[in-house]
Amino acid sequence: MCESKVYLVDEAGAHPIMVDVASVQQEAGVYLLVNLLGEQRLVRGRITRVDFLSHSVYLEPVPEPSPPLA
């Protein structure tokens, strides 16, 4: 099988946030990760690297958008 592991990368290194990921869908800076069992997780960030040989996706966190000032 060719499922992937998704990592969140910060100053301390790469931390796995989901395994057996079968689908990654991006919408407005948020990624919907879905694994083989249908479990879902929303992650705000941006993809910095995809390694096809190790089936790994690396995300870098991005700050939450600030609410508009009234």
C-alpha angles and dihedrals in degrees: 000000000000105000118146139226117228120214131194110216122209138151091288094054140261118331121191111237101173137009133201090030111179099174138031118186124180126210124167096333095315123105123211109211118196123186131202093273092053094253111150135206131181116216126184111215145078131270112250099173142005117198109196094185094058094031091236132145120195122204128190116209119244125200120263111259114257117242114251117265115245 
